[in-house]
């Protein structure tokens, strides 16, 4: 009887964990063309891409570049140069954070923390993998692959959506494209913050 009771309590506990920390098994994708094109980059390219940086934890090593995009194409410096108070910001408070990742490690968990203004929406979507889908935008960090070619990436936010984890089982060596179209896996998270400033920029780390 005790054994059955313990099994029952363990099962209930496991179910509770799944309810409080949902994992989204089918990773959504966003095409780079939704950000605009090369000719209008002054209106959407807010920051970056950065130089190639490295995350290390134990034997796991991930190299990455980061980019910040104004998805409403309202970068203050271009859309309203007279708004010097919000220079370097997206006027609408909508910020798209993109991370292009390369690694030979497997079963990697990428943790984004300090997220503000985010509620997961897989239909829009506001998280997932950025795919290169246009020859007119080669300045957005993206992955040269189709959704069917991606590994089984999962996305798990915490209860308050202030942190989120991308679990990446492997990093295929996809073909590199022109400019910022690259191999590896390019993840993104789209936030709607309360105003152009101050900007809350997620921190990236290995989990």
Number of C-alpha atoms within 10 A of each C-alpha: 6 7 7 9 10 11 12 12 11 12 11 11 12 11 12 11 10 10 11 12 16 13 18 16 12 13 20 20 22 21 16 23 18 12 22 22 19 17 10 13 19 18 24 26 25 24 14 15 20 12 10 12 11 14 15 11 10 6 6 15 16 19 17 21 19 21 18 24 27 27 23 18 22 22 27 25 19 18 15 14 12 11 14 11 11 18 18 17 26 30 22 19 22 22 26 23 19 26 23 26 25 22 19 14 14 13 12 21 19 20 19 20 18 13 20 19 15 18 16 19 12 14 9 10 16 20 27 25 26 27 24 25 19 13 14 12 25 20 22 30 31 31 29 22 21 11 16 7 10 19 14 13 21 18 22 18 22 14 12 13 17 16 19 26 21 25 20 19 15 19 20 16 15 15 12 15 15 10 11 18 24 25 21 25 28 25 24 24 21 25 23 16 19 13 14 21 16 11 15 14 16 18 11 18 16 17 12
